Amino acid sequence: MELLTDTHVHVHLGFDPGRLLDAAAANFDRAAPGLSAAERLDVLCLTDVRGRQTDQYFCETLRQAGAWRFSCAVDRDGVCAERPDGRRLHWLPGRQIVSKENLELLALACRYEPEDRALDLSALIDAVRDHGGVPVVPWGFGKWTGDRGRIVQRLVETRDDFLLADNGNRRRGSAFPALLEAGRRKGLGILAGSDPLPLPAQDTRTGSYGVRAPLPQPDLSPAEAFRAAIRSRAWTIYGQLTPPGAFWIGQARERIAKRWGR
């Protein structure tokens, strides 16, 4: 049995949840062609922005998306989406939080939701750990430069109780980010996630970039399996980065959308 996890998932307004789930299932299948769905636990880590509670919306309001039905009862710590053919995808709650220094932190497998820009990054890591979550500092294009880059560098040099993460939006063929490499050399775990942009068709990228790890035992809940994989550090990254043309088009479209409030 293996655990496959996309550790950076957004369900942006305008995304089609049914199409997203179909795409995620297909992306997980492509990531592990030698394993059937019955031999895997496929997990999507939500990284909701403040004010969004996607997992509760799925369970309590939407309840069904396309052929998928949502259930909170199956997963003790999240949501299960199941198709009539028995295919299952598991969602874990989580947050994307902005620090006082304008850096992102992912709080995985927990429901901690502080105000954005209220705490510095180091204090946020402590708070996420105190709330039972997994703190992850994700790479982002242009976000680890200048003063912000020096803050991440100090964390990498002085702490070992958090994780870093690569991002499926990174341009294919680009050099592995220096701070991710520094963290890897130090022994910090490097996770990976698709991080869909708030643009049309980005929902189909869900599940396309992530990590896979052996399951230590088959009867663990998705949250327990994810935490066990984090403790073991026995994962590998799967998937491909964004082709150069699509990367630059996506960056330009996102900046235009932000500028015009769309």
N, C-alpha and C positions, 0 to 999 in steps of 0.2 A: 504493500500500500504506500502511496505517496501523497503528499500535500502539495498542491499548486496554489499559489497566492499572488494576486495582483494587489500590492500594498498601497496603491495610491489611486483611488477611484472617486470620481465626481459624477453625480447624476445632475447635470446642469438643467436649468429651466429650458424647455424646448426639446430635450432628449426624449426619445421614444423608449420607455422602459422595456417593452417587449422586444424591440429590435436590439437593444443593448444586451439583453439576456441571451438572445439567440447568438449574437456575435461573440459574447464572452464564452459561451459553451463551445462554439466552433474554434475560438482562439485557444482555449485550454486543450481541446482535442489535438490541434496542430502542435502544441508544445510538448505533448507526450504521446506520439503516435504508437508507441509500443504498449501502451496501457489503455485498457478500456475505462470508461467512466466509473464502472463498479470497482475498479482498482485504485481510484483516486478520491481525494477530498478536494474539491475545487472551491476556493474561498476568495471573496472580494472584500477588501478592506475599505469601507467608506471613509472618506476624509471630508466630511461636511463642513462648510463654512458656518459661522455663527448664525443662529436662527433657523437653520435647516435641520430636520430630523428625518432623513430619508427612510431609514428603516422603519420608524413608527408610521410614516405615511404609507409605506408599502403594506404593512400589516393591518392598520386600523382604518385606512381610507380607500386605498386603491384595491387591495386584495387580489387583483388579477391583472396581468399585463400580457396581452397576446394569449399564447397557450400556457403561460406560467401562472401558477397560483402561489400566493405568499402565505407562510405560516410562521407564527412566533413560537408555537408550542414545540416544534421539532428541535430547534436549536435553543439551548439554555441561555446563550449569551448573544443571540442575534436573530436573523431571519433566514428561513429556508424558502427558496423559490423552486417549485417542482413542476415539470411538464407531465402530461398524461403518459408519456413513454417511460416515466420513472427517472428521467434525468434531473439531477439536483445541482443547484448552486447555492452556496452559503454566504450570507452577508454578515460582516462584523461591524459594529458601530465604531465610529471614530470621528475625529475632528481635525481640521486644518486651522491652526491658530497663528496669528501674527504677533510677533514679539514687539517689545518697545522699540527695538532697533530696526523694525520692518523686515525681519527675517521670518520665514515660515517654519513651523514645527508641526509635525503630524503626531497626534495622540491616538494611537491605534488600540483597538479592542477595549475601548472605554467610552464613557459618556461625559467626560469632563469638558465643560464649556465655559471658560472664563471670558471676560471681555478682551477683545483684541487690543493690542498695544498697551496692556496694563502691566505686564511683567517683562523683564529682560529675558533673554533666551535661556540663560543658565537657570534662573528661577523657574521658568516654565518647565524645563526638564525635570526639576525636582517635583513640581506640582503634579505633572503627569504620572510620574512614578508613584507619588503618594496616593493617587486615585486609581492605582492598579493598571495603568495603561503602559504602552510601549512607546517611549519617546524617540522620534526619528526626525533628523534634520535632512530634508530633501534638497538635492541639487536643483537649481533652476537657472535658466539662461539669463546671464547678466546679474544674478542676485548674489553671487559670492565674490564680488569685486570690491575694491576700495576698503572703506571702514568695515563694511559688513563681512567681507572676506577675512579681514583680520580677526573679527569676533569669532567666526567659525574656526579659524586656525588656532586661536587660543583654546577653544573648547576641545579640539582634537588633541592638542598638546597636553591639556591638564585634566581631562576627564575620560573615563572609560565606561560610563554607565548610561550611554545612549547609543543610538545607531545612526548611520548615514544612509542615504538612498540615492541611487541613480534614477534617471527619469527617461521614459520612453520617448519624450519629446526631444531628447538630445539628438543632434545631427549625426547621421550615420557617417563614419569616416573621421569624425572629430577625435582629438586626443582625449583620453580618459582624464577627467578633471583632476588637477593636481591635489586638491584637498581630499577628494575621494581616495586617491592613491596614497596620500599620507595616512588617512584613516585606516586603509587596508593594511599598510605596513605596520601600523601600531597594533593591529588586531581588532579594530572596531568592525562590527558587522556591516556589510553593505547590502541593503535591500534593494528592491527595484519595483517600479510601478508604472502604469501606462499614463496616468495623469491626463485624461482627456481635456482638451481645451473647450471653452464654451462656444463652439462653432458647429455648423451643420456637418453631419457625417462623423464627427469625432466620437459619437457614442459607440461606433463599431470597433474602436480601438481597445475597448475595455477587455481585460484579460490577455492582451497581446504581449505584455512585458511584465515579468514578475520573477518569483523565485519558486523553486521546487525542492522538497526535502523529504526524506523517508519518514513515514509515520512510525513513532516508537511503539504504539499499540493501537488496535483498530477501534476501540470503544470510546475514544476521547471525543468530546464535543469539538466543533470547529475552533472555538476560542481556546480550549485546552490544547488542541493540536498545534495551533499557531504559536502559543506561548512555549510549548515544548520544543518546537523547531527553533524559536529564538534562543532558548537556553542552550540548545545543542550546537548552534552555529554550523550546522551540517548542510546548509542549503547551497544551491547554485542558481545563477541567474539564467533565465531563458528569454527568448524573444529577440527581436531586432529593433534597432533604433530607426528614427525617421529619415527617409531619403532626403538628400539636400534640397531638392526642389520643393517638396512638400513642407520641409522645415521652414524655409524662408517665406513661403506663401502663408503658412499658418501663423508665423510671427507677425507678418504684416497685417493679416486679417484681424488678429487679436488686438493689435494696437489701434487699428481703425475702429473696431467695435468699442474699445474702452474710451476712445476719444469722443465718440458720438453717443456713448451711453447705451449701446446695444449689446 
